[in-house]
């Protein structure tokens, strides 16, 4: 789910900056076994190599990977993560500010 206005997502993809999401554990099950996710962990985005049907989150991460993006994941409840996605911006563009709220 977009926590940043969904209408800004295309702008984020084209110009860079930050976009905030909230996702559930079933979208990224591998995070359940990662140490430090309560404090927040940054993961560089990589294009999924799976041939199975991709879910929404996987498609978003693939779009970020194509733009050298990264995600900062922080667990906020047992099955919920806040994610700040970042795409590098071109020099001179104002950054779209987005912090992980508690």
C-alpha positions in Angstrom: 0.0 0.0 0.0 1.3 3.4 -0.9 1.7 5.7 2.1 3.0 8.5 -0.1 0.4 9.8 -2.5 0.0 7.1 -5.2 -0.3 9.9 -7.8 3.3 10.7 -7.2 4.6 7.2 -7.9 5.2 7.8 -11.7 7.0 11.0 -10.9 9.1 9.2 -8.4 10.0 6.5 -11.0 10.9 9.1 -13.6 12.7 11.8 -11.4 13.9 9.8 -8.4 13.6 10.7 -4.8 11.7 8.7 -2.1 8.4 6.9 -1.8 6.9 5.3 1.3 5.0 2.0 1.3 3.5 -0.4 3.9 3.7 -4.0 3.0 2.8 -7.3 4.7 5.1 -10.2 5.5 3.6 -12.4 2.8 4.9 -9.9 0.1 8.5 -10.4 1.3 8.7 -13.6 3.3 12.5 -13.7 3.5 12.4 -10.6 5.8 10.9 -12.7 8.6 14.3 -14.3 9.3 16.5 -11.1 8.9 18.2 -9.8 12.0 17.8 -6.0 12.6 14.6 -5.4 10.6 13.0 -3.8 13.7 15.6 -1.0 13.5 15.6 -0.9 9.7 17.7 -2.5 7.1 18.6 -1.2 3.6 18.5 -3.6 0.7 19.6 -2.7 -2.8 16.9 -3.7 -5.3 17.6 -6.5 -7.8 15.5 -7.7 -10.7 13.7 -10.9 -9.7 14.9 -13.9 -11.6 11.9 -16.0 -10.8 9.8 -17.4 -13.6 6.7 -17.7 -11.4 4.0 -15.1 -11.6 5.3 -11.9 -9.9 3.3 -10.2 -7.2 2.8 -6.5 -7.0 5.7 -5.9 -4.6 8.1 -7.9 -6.8 7.1 -5.8 -9.9 7.7 -2.6 -7.9 11.1 -3.8 -6.8 11.9 -4.7 -10.4 11.0 -1.2 -11.4 13.3 0.2 -8.7 16.1 -2.1 -9.6 16.0 -0.9 -13.2 16.7 2.6 -11.8 19.4 1.6 -9.3 17.0 1.9 -6.4 17.1 0.7 -2.8 14.6 0.0 0.0 14.9 0.6 3.7 12.6 -1.9 5.4 11.5 -1.6 9.1 9.2 -3.9 10.8 6.4 -2.0 12.6 4.1 -4.9 13.6 4.5 -8.7 13.5 3.4 -8.9 9.8 3.8 -5.4 8.7 6.8 -3.4 7.3 7.2 0.3 6.4 9.4 0.7 3.4 11.2 3.8 2.2 12.1 3.3 -1.5 14.8 5.5 -2.9 15.9 6.2 -6.5 18.9 8.4 -7.1 18.0 11.8 -8.4 19.6 13.8 -11.2 21.8 16.6 -9.7 19.8 19.8 -9.1 16.4 18.2 -8.5 14.7 18.8 -5.2 14.5 15.6 -3.2 11.1 14.2 -2.4 11.5 13.9 1.4 10.1 10.7 3.0 11.1 9.4 6.5 9.8 6.2 8.0 7.1 7.2 10.5 6.9 5.2 13.7 
